[in-house]
Amino acid sequence: MKLRFKQWKCLLLSLLSIETLCIIGCTSKKNSQLSQNITVVTCADYPPFEYYTAERNLEGFDIELIQLIAKILKKKVHFEVLEFSGILAALETHRADVGIATISITQERQKQFKFSKPYYTQVLYALFRKGDSKKFSGKILGCQMGTTMEDWIKIHHPKEQCVIMDENLPLVEALKAKKIDLIVLDAYQAKEFCQMNPELQRVPLGKSTSSYGIVFPKNSVLCEAVNAALEELEQSGALQKLKYKYHIE
């Protein structure tokens, strides 16, 4: 009887040892995963936030921002450049850890993803021909498809006719050809188009109804750490300095 008891005791201790090793192994694996490089998905077609230089280097406000955050968190960044439409899909299927690409925080997106605190709120501008009225009433408006500019027009000028295109450049050409009267776009784009087309002018409309955030899969443990890093960058003035560097209003 004593021998049988000792056998059970040995078996129990063995099982406990195996369980402890499993727990330690799982914990070590989790810590190892957290210490690995973070895969960041972005796009490269929206200067000054993210774009390729002539030398095919990935640069921009968003790119430097996530690199500063990674430095604070002591992580290394691996970038993957996708079409904008593929960024959220990559996060949803856990093919990436973080997405940053002027992604607006919306209620619908928050149902499926985690977002950081806002790091930038758009300033919207109206772009129109010099000598024309800047009033919206009775005008044919233009904006880029799927943007906060489209949302802004629907909210503030729902009765006006609106031409929606995939990109801003053909909208500007339509404006110059007098096919539309006014385009709603962000501050940087408005400034660039005015510099390239001296016959055009811009006026600010105020901040949009949404802000940009860094996005994560719904179950991500990185979001809280990134928020803390963003707070540190704000308090140190580094975030504002980065905005000055890229002439972001």
N, C-alpha and C positions, 0 to 999 in steps of 0.2 A: 504493500500500500504506500509506504514511504517512497519506495523507488518510483512508483507510478506518479506520485505527487511531484517528485523531483523532475521527472520527465516532462510533465505538463508545465512546470515552472520554467524549465529551460526553453520549452517551445514558446511560451508566452513572452519570455525575455527576447527570444530571437525575433518574434513578430514585431515587438515594440522597437527593436533596433532597426529592423527593415523599414518600419513606418517612419522612424526618426530620420533615417537616411533619405527616404523619399521626400520628406518635408524639406530637409536641408537642400536636397538636389533641386527641388522645384523652386525654392526661394533663391538659390544661387542662379538658376536659369532666368528667373524673373529679373533679378538685379542685373544679370548680364545683358538681358534684352533692353533694359532701361538705359544702360550705359553705351549701347551701340549707336552708330550714326543714325541720325534722323533723316528719313527720306521726305523731301519737300517737293510737292508738285506746284508748278506755276505755269504761266504762259509767257510769251516774249513779244507781244504785239501791242503793248499799251504804255509807251513812254509818257512820263518819266518814271513810272512805277516798275515796269519790267520790260526789258528790251535787249536785243543783241546789238553790240557795237559793230563797226565795220570789220573788226578783227574777229567777230563771232564770239565775243565775250559776253556773258550774261550779266547785265547790270541793271540798276534802277533802285528807287526808294525801297520798294518791297524786298528786293534781294538783299540790300544792305541791312535792312531792319531785322530780317530773320537771322542774318549772320551775327548781328550784335546780340540778339536774344540767345542764340546758340552758344556764343562765347560766355555769356553770364551763366548759362546752364552747364557749361563745360561739355558741350556736345559738338560733334562734327556734322556738317550738313552735306547731304548728297541731293543735288537738284535733278529733277526730271521735268522737262519742258513738254507740255501737252497743249492741245487746243483747249480753250477755256471751258468748253462743254464737257471735256473729259476729266476735269479736276475733281469735281464732286463724286463722279463715278469711281475714280481711283481711291478716294477716301472711303466710300461706302463699301468697297470690296476689300478694304485693308491692304491695298497695294502701296499705300503711302501713309505717312504719319501726320503730315501737316500740309495744308494748302494755303498759299498766299498769292493773290493775283487780283487785287482790288475787288474782293468778293463782298458784296453788300450783305449785311445782317438783316434777314427777314424772318418773319414768324414761320413761314412755311419751311425755310431751310433749317430753322432751329428745332423743328420736329424730328429731323433726321441726323443732325450734326451738332457738335459742340462748337461754340464760337468764343474767341477771346473777347476781352473788353474792346470797344472801338479804338482804333488808332488814328483814324482820319475820317472826317466828315466832308463830303464833297461841297464845293462852292459852285453853284450852277451859274452859267452865263447864257445870255441871248446873243447870237451872232446874226447880223443883218447887214444890208447894203447901206453905205453912207448916203445920207440924204433921205432915207426912208424913216418912217415912224417906228419907234421901238415898242409900240403898243401891240398887244396880241389880238385884240378884237378884230374879227373879220379877216384874219390872216391865215395863210396856209403855213402850218408849222412843220418842222422836220426834227427827227431824232433817230438815234441808233436803236435797233431792235433789242429788247430784253434788258434795257438799262434802267437805272433810276430816273433818267431823263424822261423816258416813256411814262413811267409811273407818275412823275411830277406833272406832266402835261395832262394826263387823265384826271388827276385830282384838281388841278388849278384851272384848266381850260378844256373841259370835257366837250364843249360845243364846237370847238374849232376843228377844222379839217387838219389831219396830221398825216404826213408822209413818213413812213418808217422804213429804214434801210439797214442792211447788215453792217455798213461801215460809215464813218463820218465823211470821208473824202468825196464819195459820190453825192452826198448831201450838200457839200460846199459847192460842187460843180452845178448842182441844180439851183442853188441859191444865186450863184453868179449868172445863171441863165434865166433867172426870174421865173423859174417853175415853182419855187417855194419862196416864202417871204422871210422866214426866220427859223434859225436852228437853236435848239437847246442842247448844250454840251458843257463839259467841265471847264474849269478855269484854264488849265494848261493847254488843252486842245484849242480853246477859243483864242488864247494868246498866240499860239503857233500859227493858226490859220490867218489871223490878222496880219502877222508879220509876213506871211507868204503872199497875202492878197490885200494890198493897200486900199482896195476899193471897199473893203469890209470893215465893220467896227463891232465892238462888243460892249455889253453892259451887264453888271452883276445882277443876279436874281435872288441871291441869298443862298443859304445852305439847303441841301436837299433833305428829304425826309428819312434818309438812311445813311449809315456809316459803314466803313470797311472794317472787317475783322479777320483775324487768322482763324482758319477752320480746321476741325479735327474730327475723326470718327466719333460716334456717339459715346463709345466706352473708353475714350482716351484718358490716360492719366497725366498727359502733358499739359493740358489746358491751364490748370491752376498754376503750374510752374511758369508757364509763358506769361500769364497775367502778372505774376510777381515781377518777372523780368521787365515787362512793359512799364510797370509802375516805377521801377528803378530807373529806366531810361527817361521817363517823364520828369522825375524829380531831379535827376542829374543835368537836365537840359539837353541830353544827347538826342532825344527824339526831335526837339525843335530845331536843333542844329542840322539834323538830317533833312528836315523839311526845307530849311534855307538852302542847303546844298543843291537840292533838286528844284528849287524855285516853286515849291508847292505852297499855295495860299491856304 
